[in-house]
Every structure is written in structure tokens, then in C-alpha cells.
Amino acid sequence: MSALVGLVVVAVVGFVVLTVLLAIFGMVFGLAFGLLAMAVTLAVKILPLVLVGWLVVKLIQRGERGSSRGRIPASDRRWLDS
């Protein structure tokens, strides 16, 4: 009888250990795929938008450098300095 109880106890402990190990494995596996999905989302969806925005800002800055919109004429500068 004690052999049967010992066998049941070992089976229950083994089942609990196996359940915990599978839960940890599933958590690590899910975390890895979650990070991979985030990296793919970043590379495919967000980075092209950031690149387009950066190019637009650079083009606007280049256009403002060539124009005289931000500059004060010399006559106005003399009036402001006086």
C-alpha cells in the first residue's frame, strides 16, 4: 500500500513540475514572439513613416534656406538697432 501512495505522490509532484515547466516555456516562447512581432511592426509600418517625415522636414528646411522670408532687410535692421 505504501508503494502505491509513494507512486501517486511522485506522479502528482511530477505533474506539477511538468505543468510549471510548460508554463515557463510558454511564457518565454510568447515573449519571444511578441518581441519579434513588435520588431517587424516597427520595421514595416513605423520606420517608413518616420523616414518620409524626416525627408519632408529636410525639404522644408532646404526651401527656407534659399528664400529670404526669415531675413531682415538692412534698412529695417538699422532702424531696429537705433
C-alpha positions in Angstrom: 0.0 0.0 0.0 2.8 2.4 0.8 4.4 1.8 -2.6 1.1 2.8 -4.2 0.9 6.0 -2.1 4.5 6.8 -2.9 3.9 6.3 -6.6 0.8 8.6 -6.5 2.8 11.3 -4.7 5.7 11.0 -7.2 3.1 11.2 -10.1 1.4 14.3 -8.6 4.8 16.1 -8.0 5.9 15.2 -11.5 2.7 16.5 -12.9 3.1 19.8 -11.0 6.7 20.2 -12.1 5.8 19.4 -15.7 3.0 22.0 -15.6 5.3 24.7 -14.2 8.0 23.9 -16.8 5.5 24.1 -19.6 4.1 27.3 -18.3 7.6 28.9 -18.1 8.4 27.6 -21.6 5.1 29.0 -23.0 5.8 32.4 -21.3 9.3 32.6 -22.8 8.0 31.5 -26.2 5.2 34.1 -26.1 7.6 36.8 -25.1 10.0 36.0 -27.9 7.3 36.0 -30.5 5.8 39.2 -29.0 9.2 41.0 -29.3 9.6 39.6 -32.8 6.2 40.9 -33.8 7.0 44.3 -32.3 10.3 44.5 -34.3 8.5 43.6 -37.5 5.8 46.2 -36.9 8.5 48.8 -36.2 10.4 47.9 -39.4 7.4 47.6 -41.7 5.0 50.2 -40.5 6.6 52.9 -38.4 10.1 53.4 -39.9 8.8 54.3 -43.4 6.6 56.9 -41.9 9.5 58.3 -39.9 11.7 58.4 -43.0 9.0 60.2 -45.0 8.5 62.8 -42.2 12.3 63.3 -41.9 12.6 63.9 -45.7 9.7 66.4 -45.7 11.3 68.3 -42.8 14.7 68.4 -44.7 13.0 69.6 -47.9 11.2 72.3 -46.0 14.4 73.4 -44.3 16.2 73.4 -47.6 13.5 75.6 -49.1 13.6 78.1 -46.2 17.4 78.5 -46.6 17.1 79.6 -50.2 14.3 82.1 -49.5 14.6 85.5 -47.9 11.5 85.1 -45.8 13.3 84.8 -42.5 15.8 87.6 -43.1 15.5 91.2 -42.0 16.5 93.8 -44.7 19.5 96.0 -43.9 17.3 99.2 -43.6 15.0 97.5 -41.0 18.0 96.2 -39.1 19.4 99.8 -38.9 16.1 101.1 -37.7 15.9 98.3 -35.0 19.4 99.0 -33.9 18.8 102.7 -33.4 
